[in-house]
């Protein structure tokens, strides 16, 4: 959609929503930004600030991203390269957050 010339209709893309309960991209877009983007923004901030639950929040972000992509593929009954790329990113986030959460914490001054 970003590559379309100004004023070009996006009606062909609305057809992707045919098998879904949505009539336009407004509600899915709001859910995507608030839920998927929101939890991942909180994860970034908690990781920067080294909060106690930062790996758990990051894990939640990866699970939500992965769940969103799987649900989207199932709802629109199609997938392309970006779906697979985001699915891999979500899985990497999940794996890394679990592995880092399980890693024993080193104590300052102890070697």
C-alpha positions as a Markdown table, in Angstrom:
| # | Residue | x | y | z |
|---|---|---|---|---|
| 1 | Unk | 0.0 | 0.0 | 0.0 |
| 2 | Unk | 2.9 | 2.4 | 0.7 |
| 3 | Unk | 4.1 | 2.0 | -2.9 |
| 4 | Unk | 0.8 | 3.1 | -4.4 |
| 5 | Unk | 0.7 | 6.5 | -6.0 |
| 6 | Unk | -1.2 | 9.2 | -4.1 |
| 7 | Unk | -4.9 | 9.0 | -4.6 |
| 8 | Unk | -4.8 | 5.4 | -5.8 |
| 9 | Unk | -7.6 | 3.3 | -4.5 |
| 10 | Unk | -6.8 | 0.5 | -2.1 |
| 11 | Unk | -10.0 | -1.4 | -2.9 |
| 12 | Unk | -8.2 | -4.5 | -4.1 |
| 13 | Unk | -6.6 | -4.9 | -0.7 |
| 14 | Unk | -10.0 | -4.8 | 1.0 |
| 15 | Unk | -10.7 | -8.1 | -0.7 |
| 16 | Unk | -8.2 | -9.7 | 1.7 |
| 17 | Unk | -10.7 | -9.1 | 4.4 |
| 18 | Unk | -13.4 | -11.1 | 2.7 |
| 19 | Unk | -13.2 | -14.2 | 4.9 |
| 20 | Unk | -12.7 | -12.2 | 8.1 |
| 21 | Unk | -15.4 | -10.5 | 10.3 |
| 22 | Unk | -13.9 | -7.1 | 9.4 |
| 23 | Unk | -15.2 | -4.7 | 6.7 |
| 24 | Unk | -12.1 | -2.5 | 6.6 |
| 25 | Unk | -8.6 | -2.2 | 8.1 |
| 26 | Unk | -9.5 | 0.2 | 10.9 |
| 27 | Unk | -10.3 | -2.2 | 13.8 |
| 28 | Unk | -7.5 | -4.7 | 12.9 |
| 29 | Unk | -5.1 | -1.8 | 12.6 |
| 30 | Unk | -6.0 | -0.4 | 16.0 |
| 31 | Unk | -5.7 | -3.9 | 17.6 |
| 32 | Unk | -2.3 | -4.4 | 15.9 |
| 33 | Unk | -1.0 | -1.0 | 17.2 |
| 34 | Unk | -2.4 | -1.2 | 20.7 |
| 35 | Unk | -1.9 | -4.9 | 21.5 |
| 36 | Unk | 1.0 | -6.1 | 19.5 |
| 37 | Unk | 2.8 | -2.8 | 19.3 |
| 38 | Unk | 2.0 | -1.8 | 22.9 |
| 39 | Unk | 3.3 | -4.9 | 24.6 |
| 40 | Unk | 6.5 | -4.9 | 22.5 |
| 41 | Unk | 7.0 | -1.2 | 23.3 |
| 42 | Unk | 6.7 | -2.0 | 27.0 |
| 43 | Unk | 9.1 | -4.9 | 26.5 |
| 44 | Unk | 11.7 | -2.6 | 24.9 |
| 45 | Unk | 11.4 | 0.0 | 27.7 |
| 46 | Unk | 11.6 | -2.7 | 30.4 |
| 47 | Unk | 14.7 | -4.2 | 28.8 |
| 48 | Unk | 16.4 | -0.8 | 28.5 |
| 49 | Unk | 15.6 | -0.1 | 32.2 |
| 50 | Unk | 16.4 | -3.8 | 33.3 |
| 51 | Unk | 13.1 | -4.2 | 35.1 |
| 52 | Unk | 12.5 | -7.4 | 37.1 |
| 53 | Unk | 10.1 | -9.0 | 34.6 |
| 54 | Unk | 11.7 | -7.8 | 31.4 |
| 55 | Unk | 12.2 | -11.3 | 30.0 |
| 56 | Unk | 8.6 | -12.3 | 30.8 |
| 57 | Unk | 7.3 | -9.1 | 29.1 |
| 58 | Unk | 9.5 | -9.8 | 26.1 |
| 59 | Unk | 8.2 | -13.4 | 26.0 |
| 60 | Unk | 4.6 | -12.1 | 26.1 |
| 61 | Unk | 5.5 | -9.8 | 23.2 |
| 62 | Unk | 6.9 | -12.6 | 21.1 |
| 63 | Unk | 3.9 | -14.8 | 21.9 |
| 64 | Unk | 1.4 | -12.1 | 21.0 |
| 65 | Unk | 3.3 | -11.3 | 17.7 |
| 66 | Unk | 3.4 | -15.0 | 16.8 |
| 67 | Unk | -0.3 | -15.4 | 17.7 |
| 68 | Unk | -1.3 | -12.4 | 15.7 |
| 69 | Unk | 0.5 | -13.6 | 12.6 |
| 70 | Unk | -1.0 | -17.1 | 12.9 |
| 71 | Unk | -4.5 | -15.7 | 13.4 |
| 72 | Unk | -4.0 | -13.3 | 10.4 |
| 73 | Unk | -2.9 | -16.2 | 8.1 |
| 74 | Unk | -5.9 | -18.3 | 9.2 |
| 75 | Unk | -8.4 | -15.4 | 8.9 |
| 76 | Unk | -7.3 | -14.1 | 5.5 |
| 77 | Unk | -6.5 | -17.7 | 4.3 |
| 78 | Unk | -3.3 | -16.5 | 2.6 |
| 79 | Unk | 0.3 | -15.8 | 3.5 |
| 80 | Unk | 3.2 | -14.0 | 1.9 |
| 81 | Unk | 6.9 | -13.4 | 2.7 |
| 82 | Unk | 6.2 | -10.8 | 5.4 |
| 83 | Unk | 4.0 | -13.2 | 7.3 |
| 84 | Unk | 6.8 | -15.7 | 7.4 |
| 85 | Unk | 9.4 | -13.1 | 8.3 |
| 86 | Unk | 7.3 | -11.8 | 11.2 |
| 87 | Unk | 6.5 | -15.4 | 12.3 |
| 88 | Unk | 10.3 | -16.1 | 12.4 |
| 89 | Unk | 10.9 | -12.9 | 14.3 |
| 90 | Unk | 8.2 | -13.8 | 16.9 |
| 91 | Unk | 9.7 | -17.3 | 17.3 |
| 92 | Unk | 13.2 | -15.8 | 17.7 |
| 93 | Unk | 11.9 | -13.4 | 20.4 |
| 94 | Unk | 10.2 | -16.3 | 22.2 |
| 95 | Unk | 13.3 | -18.5 | 22.1 |
| 96 | Unk | 15.7 | -15.8 | 23.2 |
| 97 | Unk | 13.6 | -14.6 | 26.0 |
| 98 | Unk | 13.1 | -18.1 | 27.4 |
| 99 | Unk | 16.8 | -18.9 | 27.0 |
| 100 | Unk | 17.9 | -15.6 | 28.7 |
| 101 | Unk | 15.3 | -15.9 | 31.4 |
| 102 | Unk | 16.7 | -19.4 | 32.3 |
| 103 | Unk | 20.3 | -18.2 | 32.3 |
| 104 | Unk | 21.7 | -17.9 | 35.8 |
| 105 | Unk | 22.3 | -14.3 | 36.9 |
| 106 | Unk | 25.9 | -13.5 | 37.7 |
| 107 | Unk | 26.5 | -11.6 | 40.9 |
| 108 | Unk | 28.6 | -8.4 | 40.8 |
| 109 | Unk | 32.2 | -9.0 | 41.8 |
| 110 | Unk | 32.0 | -12.8 | 41.7 |
| 111 | Unk | 33.8 | -14.7 | 39.0 |
